[in-house]
Amino acid sequence: MKTILVCLAHPDDEAFGVAGMLSRYAQDGARVVLVCATRGEEGEIADPSLGTPETLAQVREDEMRCAAKTIGAQELIFLDYRDSGMAGTPPNQRADAFVNAPAGEVIPKLVGIMRRVQPQVVLTFEPFGGYGHPDHIAIHHHTVAAFHAAADADQFPDLGAAWQADRLFYTVILRSQLAQITQAMVEAGMPNDGFTAILDNLQWPEDEVHLRMDVSTTIDIKWQTLLCHRTQFGENHPFRRIPETAAKATLATEYLALVWPVPTQGTMVTGLFVE
């Protein structure tokens, strides 16, 4: 079975970046496996009736299970670390924060998953984690290390037979994509300070994208996946306050960078799997 393994940091990481393509491949019979490092304990609570800081971990786990089902994922795995919060905040210092988890502990967990699941394709964040979130950066480093270790029979021999996936991709956010979102906000008469700050932090080069996927055929599923994350995607979220058609238009193309095998300049691929 064709299998896609997606290694992310928090519930809702899957929704904005790759939910459209994942649901499209799931519809075509591919197996989608989601790995989530944390339960997003430091996330927002859009509506106080949805939860409290003490219950947010369970609430967001439930939201992630809703999203996984909506996408059509066959398996959802939590690594059971705690959300580290944004860079420079007190949660960064917690011993159980994902950002403080030893590589020697996380990498074998991911290697074991890769060897058991045997994906042809692995997806994770790029080195800056989109906009610099410490957990995004951490799952990037651990996933890349595990991708290569899983293929090396000399590493972690007790975790199963070596498995070499065909491709490793990074999910990327482009400045042009976010600029489209901020323009929609301006046209809707909304302040865009938050998105402008994120826009200023984006680092991935526009010319280092190797897969641009039109997901307009599954944009409604992607939207429903976002709506699963009620604590994070409430009625006051910018995407909920602009016309839904405009929001969907900005989300209807998803971008990936191929990093293994190392592409030559100008390489473009048409899908996740090797044809």
C-alpha positions as CSV (number, residue, x, y, z in Angstrom):
1,M,0.0,0.0,0.0
2,K,1.2,3.5,-0.8
3,T,1.8,5.2,2.5
4,I,2.4,8.8,3.5
5,L,3.9,9.6,6.9
6,V,3.4,13.1,8.2
7,C,5.5,14.2,11.2
8,L,4.2,17.4,12.9
9,A,4.3,19.2,16.2
10,H,0.8,20.2,17.2
11,P,-2.9,19.5,16.4
12,D,-3.8,21.8,13.4
13,D,-0.4,21.7,11.9
14,E,-1.8,19.4,9.3
15,A,-4.8,21.5,8.5
16,F,-3.4,24.6,6.9
17,G,-0.4,23.1,5.1
18,V,-1.3,19.7,3.6
19,A,-4.8,18.6,4.5
20,G,-5.9,19.1,0.9
21,M,-3.3,16.8,-0.6
22,L,-3.6,14.3,2.2
23,S,-7.3,13.9,1.8
24,R,-6.9,13.7,-2.0
25,Y,-4.4,10.8,-1.7
26,A,-6.5,9.1,0.9
27,Q,-9.5,9.2,-1.5
28,D,-7.2,7.5,-4.0
29,G,-6.5,4.7,-1.6
30,A,-3.2,5.8,-0.1
31,R,-2.6,5.2,3.6
32,V,-2.0,8.4,5.6
33,V,-0.3,8.2,9.0
34,L,-0.1,11.3,11.2
35,V,2.5,11.7,13.9
36,C,1.9,14.6,16.3
37,A,4.6,15.4,18.9
38,T,2.4,17.3,21.3
39,R,-1.2,17.9,22.2
40,G,-0.9,21.7,21.8
41,E,-1.3,22.6,25.4
42,E,-0.1,26.2,24.8
43,G,-2.6,26.9,22.1
44,E,-5.4,29.4,22.2
45,I,-8.9,28.8,23.4
46,A,-11.2,30.6,21.0
47,D,-14.3,30.0,23.1
48,P,-14.1,29.6,26.9
49,S,-16.9,27.0,26.7
50,L,-14.6,24.7,24.8
51,G,-12.1,24.1,27.5
52,T,-9.6,25.5,30.0
53,P,-5.8,25.5,30.2
54,E,-6.1,22.4,32.3
55,T,-8.3,20.5,29.8
56,L,-6.9,21.8,26.6
57,A,-4.6,18.9,26.0
58,Q,-7.5,16.4,25.9
59,V,-9.7,18.9,23.9
60,R,-7.0,19.3,21.3
61,E,-6.4,15.6,21.1
62,D,-10.1,15.1,20.3
63,E,-9.9,17.9,17.7
64,M,-6.9,16.2,16.1
65,R,-8.8,12.9,16.0
66,C,-11.7,14.7,14.3
67,A,-9.2,16.2,11.8
68,A,-7.5,12.8,11.1
69,K,-10.9,11.2,10.4
70,T,-12.0,14.1,8.2
71,I,-8.8,13.8,6.1
72,G,-9.1,10.0,5.9
73,A,-6.0,9.2,7.8
74,Q,-5.7,5.6,8.9
75,E,-3.5,6.2,11.9
76,L,-2.8,9.0,14.4
77,I,0.2,8.7,16.7
78,F,1.0,11.1,19.6
79,L,4.6,11.2,20.8
80,D,3.3,12.4,24.2
81,Y,5.5,15.5,24.7
82,R,4.2,18.8,25.9
83,D,3.8,21.9,23.7
84,S,6.8,24.2,24.2
85,G,5.0,27.4,23.4
86,M,6.4,30.2,21.4
87,A,10.1,31.1,21.5
88,G,11.1,32.9,24.6
89,T,8.1,32.0,26.7
90,P,8.2,30.2,30.1
91,P,6.8,26.9,28.8
92,N,10.1,26.6,26.8
93,Q,11.8,25.8,30.2
94,R,9.6,22.9,31.2
95,A,11.4,19.6,31.4
96,D,8.6,17.9,29.5
97,A,8.5,20.4,26.7
98,F,9.1,18.9,23.3
99,V,11.9,21.3,22.6
100,N,13.8,19.9,25.6
101,A,13.3,16.2,24.6
102,P,16.7,14.5,24.0
103,A,17.3,13.6,20.4
104,G,18.4,10.1,21.6
105,E,14.9,9.6,22.9
106,V,12.8,11.1,20.0
107,I,14.7,9.8,17.0
108,P,14.3,6.1,18.0
109,K,10.6,6.6,18.4
110,L,10.4,8.0,14.9
111,V,12.7,5.3,13.5
112,G,10.4,2.6,15.0
113,I,7.4,4.2,13.5
114,M,9.0,4.5,10.0
115,R,10.2,0.9,10.0
116,R,6.8,-0.3,11.1
117,V,4.7,1.9,8.8
118,Q,7.1,1.7,5.8
119,P,6.1,4.9,4.1
120,Q,7.2,5.7,0.6
121,V,6.9,9.4,1.4
122,V,7.7,11.4,4.6
123,L,6.6,15.0,5.2
124,T,7.7,17.4,7.9
125,F,8.5,21.1,8.4
126,E,11.4,22.9,6.8
127,P,14.3,23.9,9.1
128,F,12.8,27.2,10.3
129,G,9.5,25.5,11.1
130,G,7.4,27.8,8.9
131,Y,7.5,30.9,11.2
132,G,10.0,29.8,13.8
133,H,8.0,27.8,16.4
134,P,10.5,25.8,18.5
135,D,8.4,22.6,18.3
136,H,8.2,22.9,14.5
137,I,12.0,23.2,14.3
138,A,12.5,20.3,16.7
139,I,10.2,17.9,14.8
140,H,12.0,18.9,11.6
141,H,15.4,18.0,13.0
142,H,14.2,14.7,14.6
143,T,12.3,13.6,11.5
144,V,15.2,14.2,9.2
145,A,17.6,12.3,11.4
146,A,15.1,9.5,11.8
147,F,14.5,9.4,8.0
148,H,18.1,8.6,7.4
149,A,18.6,6.4,10.5
150,A,15.6,4.2,9.5
151,A,17.4,3.3,6.3
152,D,20.6,2.3,8.1
153,A,20.6,-1.3,9.2
154,D,23.4,-0.5,11.6
155,Q,21.4,2.0,13.6
156,F,18.7,0.8,16.0
157,P,18.8,-2.8,14.8
158,D,16.3,-3.7,17.6
159,L,13.6,-1.5,16.0
160,G,13.0,-3.7,13.0
161,A,14.4,-4.1,9.5
162,A,15.9,-1.0,7.8
163,W,13.4,1.0,5.7
164,Q,14.3,3.5,3.0
165,A,11.5,5.8,2.0
166,D,11.5,7.1,-1.6
167,R,11.1,10.7,-0.8
168,L,11.4,13.3,2.0
169,F,9.5,16.5,1.6
170,Y,9.3,19.7,3.6
171,T,6.0,21.5,3.9
172,V,6.6,25.2,3.2
173,I,4.7,28.5,3.5
174,L,5.6,31.1,0.9
175,R,5.6,34.8,1.3
176,S,3.5,35.2,-1.8
177,Q,0.9,32.8,-0.3
178,L,0.7,34.7,2.9
179,A,0.6,38.0,1.1
180,Q,-2.5,36.7,-0.7
181,I,-4.1,36.1,2.7
182,T,-3.1,39.6,4.1
183,Q,-4.6,41.2,0.9
184,A,-7.9,39.3,1.5
185,M,-7.9,40.7,5.1
186,V,-7.3,44.2,3.9
187,E,-10.1,43.9,1.4
188,A,-12.4,42.7,4.2
189,G,-11.4,45.7,6.3
190,M,-9.5,43.7,8.9
191,P,-6.3,44.5,10.7
192,N,-3.5,42.2,9.5
193,D,-0.7,43.0,12.0
194,G,-0.5,39.3,13.1
195,F,-0.1,38.0,9.7
196,T,2.3,40.8,8.7
197,A,4.6,39.7,11.6
198,I,4.5,36.1,10.3
199,L,5.1,37.3,6.8
200,D,8.3,39.1,7.9
201,N,9.6,35.8,9.4
202,L,9.1,33.5,6.5
203,Q,12.4,32.3,5.1
204,W,11.7,29.6,2.5
205,P,12.8,30.7,-1.1
206,E,10.0,30.8,-3.7
207,D,12.3,29.1,-6.2
208,E,13.0,26.1,-3.9
209,V,9.5,24.6,-4.3
210,H,9.3,21.3,-6.1
211,L,5.6,20.5,-5.8
212,R,2.7,22.9,-6.2
213,M,-0.5,21.0,-5.8
214,D,-3.9,22.3,-6.7
215,V,-6.2,21.0,-4.0
216,S,-9.4,22.8,-5.1
217,T,-11.1,19.4,-5.5
218,T,-10.6,18.7,-1.8
219,I,-10.7,22.3,-0.4
220,D,-14.1,21.6,1.3
221,I,-12.5,18.7,3.2
222,K,-9.6,20.9,4.1
223,W,-12.0,23.5,5.4
224,Q,-13.8,20.9,7.5
225,T,-10.5,19.8,8.8
226,L,-9.8,23.3,10.0
227,L,-13.2,23.5,11.6
228,C,-12.4,20.4,13.6
229,H,-9.8,22.5,15.5
230,R,-12.5,24.6,17.2
231,T,-10.3,26.0,19.9
232,Q,-7.8,27.4,17.4
233,F,-10.1,28.2,14.4
234,G,-13.0,30.0,16.1
235,E,-15.3,32.6,14.7
236,N,-12.8,35.4,15.3
237,H,-10.0,33.7,13.4
238,P,-9.0,35.9,10.5
239,F,-9.9,33.2,8.0
240,R,-13.4,33.0,9.5
241,R,-13.9,36.8,9.3
242,I,-13.2,37.1,5.6
243,P,-15.5,35.7,2.9
244,E,-15.2,31.9,2.9
245,T,-14.6,31.8,-0.8
246,A,-11.6,34.1,-0.4
247,A,-10.3,32.0,2.5
248,K,-10.6,28.8,0.5
249,A,-8.9,30.5,-2.5
250,T,-5.8,31.3,-0.5
251,L,-5.7,27.7,0.8
252,A,-6.3,25.9,-2.5
253,T,-2.6,25.4,-3.5
254,E,-0.2,23.5,-1.2
255,Y,3.6,23.7,-1.5
256,L,6.3,21.2,-0.8
257,A,10.1,21.2,-1.2
258,L,11.7,17.9,-2.1
259,V,14.9,17.3,-0.1
260,W,15.6,13.6,-0.6
261,P,16.7,12.5,-3.0
262,V,18.5,15.8,-3.4
263,P,16.9,17.6,-6.4
264,T,18.8,19.3,-9.2
265,Q,18.1,22.9,-9.9
266,G,14.8,23.4,-11.6
267,T,13.4,20.0,-10.6
268,M,9.6,19.9,-10.4
269,V,7.5,16.8,-9.5
270,T,3.9,16.2,-10.2
271,G,2.9,14.3,-7.0
272,L,4.1,12.8,-3.8
273,F,5.0,9.3,-5.0
274,V,7.7,8.3,-7.5
275,E,5.9,7.5,-10.7
